[in-house]
């Protein structure tokens, strides 16, 4: 990059001084002078805000979807005179999460950090940031030291629920596949209803977004927290024609159904199939719990004024639990059809084994959950803290978020689930597995309900052909920031 000539030294100094003054004013105005480690002095730099030229370059690249769109900011800004940012962060906010308080938080964060580093997910998608924003930094890393240091140290903060966090983690996972390191670690500001991912990594189950001090503490923890890992799980859905109704963000169409050919499908498979794939981080479930979540999800989208906070969300959720037959099953021609064993078979691979094993589904089970975290249903631990003797007797091991194993358990009906949720009893332990194959056959069922990390959908069922769901571990972990 060409240096300014001697004739331009004075203008460059003036420009640099102007930027410094702007930074100092921003720092004092945001109240960071009392924030530990932040000093509003001339020689210090706001540690979260990137230099203006760098912010504008990344934003132009994202908006124009072109890694070359920000070149003019590097060539004309006198960027070499700008101090690098110590703790660069970008924030993604989902304004629809939880009580829909994201817009208030967005205004506060943009004032505290900078407008260009806080993104509304409706306007800037995380995959666009990864491809074009980080791509801009990587392009200029060899020529611009600040771009190099920012790419190396940048962290991502996600303000939203579990589904939003999973969406961002999935987009960042592409960097693993392309060997573009380091992968930015993710911190969480919990705005969702359950916030189980946030709970599992020390960020809590809710956030006092109206308190300025809470926002400052969250940013401090996001930049200083230790790095840890989280298992990610790849899901493939193979179905006989038709479309998934309202698929979640984390489930996308794919032309190749990457299911294990070594395990024979018990039912029939048509010549033409539709395939979807995605990734989950907390849990995958099928049955009544997903049906209740599906009803709640659609009500919240259709009547957002009813979902104004975590408490009202949970009241509505409880109402759906009662109305959907979770507690009181409506009369049916054959009550035995309530159980999932009528439409579902499960094969698993145990850890360090390449052999598929058929496992029995208890007749009473009406929901089956494959759980990765210790937190489910707003902070509950349905798997339980099992004693060593019981673990040994069942052939289980102690559960961890990065052990390459999913815990599979069942819920019988609403009353059983209620006792599990208040942790009076544990769920129905079924198995631990490193891979799972679910095969659904329609029979008298027209639809099945499934969900991934709180994002439910209604799966069309066929009487003639099987629907296959296969789950296996992603070969690389997700990178998280521990908020404790």
Secondary structure, 3 states (H helix, E strand, C coil): CCCCCHHHHHHHHHHHHHHHHHHHHHHHHCCHHHCCCCCCCCCCCCCCCCCHHHHHHHHHHHHHCCCCCCHHHHHHCCHHHCCCCCCCEEEEECCCCCCCCHHHHHHHHHHHCCHHHEEECCCCCHHHHHHHHHHHHHHHCCCCHHHHHHHHHCEEEEEECHHHHHHHHHHHHHHHHCCCCCCCCEEEEECCCCCHHHHHCCCCCCCCCCCHHHHHHHHHHHHHCCEEEECCEEEEEEECCCCCECCCCCEEEECCCCCCCCCCCCCCCCCCCEEEEEEECCEEEEEHHHHHHHHHHHHHHHCHHHCCCHHHHHHHHHHHHHHCCCCCCCCCCCHHHHCHHHCEEEEEECCCCCCCEEECCCCCCCEEEEECCCCECCCECCCCCCCHHHHHHHCCCCCCCCCCCEEEEEECCHHHHHHHHCCCCCCEEEEEECEEEEEEECCCCCEEEEEECCEEEEEECCCCCEEEEEEEECCCCEEEECCC
